[in-house]
């Protein structure tokens, strides 16, 4: 189910960058200082 929603969700986040969905579900990206680990 989540993989089917991913395409639509990606475009939603592109349009609404401050969406509360990311805050509720913790869908975010963490980039460590100094590159990928």
C-alpha positions as a Markdown table, in Angstrom:
| # | Residue | x | y | z |
|---|---|---|---|---|
| 1 | Unk | 0.0 | 0.0 | 0.0 |
| 2 | Unk | 2.7 | 2.5 | 0.9 |
| 3 | Unk | 4.7 | 1.9 | -2.3 |
| 4 | Unk | 1.6 | 2.6 | -4.3 |
| 5 | Unk | 1.1 | 5.9 | -2.5 |
| 6 | Unk | 4.7 | 7.0 | -2.8 |
| 7 | Unk | 4.4 | 8.6 | -6.2 |
| 8 | Unk | 1.4 | 10.7 | -5.2 |
| 9 | Unk | 2.9 | 11.5 | -1.8 |
| 10 | Unk | 6.1 | 12.7 | -3.4 |
| 11 | Unk | 4.2 | 15.2 | -5.6 |
| 12 | Unk | 2.1 | 16.3 | -2.6 |
| 13 | Unk | 5.2 | 17.1 | -0.5 |
| 14 | Unk | 6.8 | 19.0 | -3.5 |
| 15 | Unk | 3.7 | 21.2 | -3.6 |
| 16 | Unk | 3.1 | 21.5 | 0.2 |
| 17 | Unk | 6.6 | 21.5 | 1.8 |
| 18 | Unk | 5.2 | 22.3 | 5.3 |
| 19 | Unk | 2.7 | 19.4 | 5.2 |
| 20 | Unk | 1.8 | 18.1 | 8.7 |
| 21 | Unk | 1.9 | 14.5 | 7.4 |
| 22 | Unk | 5.7 | 14.6 | 7.8 |
| 23 | Unk | 5.4 | 15.8 | 11.3 |
| 24 | Unk | 2.9 | 13.2 | 12.4 |
| 25 | Unk | 4.5 | 10.2 | 10.7 |
| 26 | Unk | 8.1 | 11.1 | 10.9 |
| 27 | Unk | 8.7 | 10.9 | 7.2 |
| 28 | Unk | 11.8 | 12.9 | 6.8 |
| 29 | Unk | 15.5 | 12.7 | 5.9 |
| 30 | Unk | 18.5 | 13.1 | 8.1 |
| 31 | Unk | 21.8 | 14.0 | 6.5 |
| 32 | Unk | 24.8 | 13.7 | 8.9 |
| 33 | Unk | 27.6 | 16.2 | 8.9 |
| 34 | Unk | 30.5 | 14.8 | 7.0 |
| 35 | Unk | 28.5 | 12.7 | 4.5 |
| 36 | Unk | 26.7 | 9.4 | 4.4 |
| 37 | Unk | 27.5 | 6.8 | 7.1 |
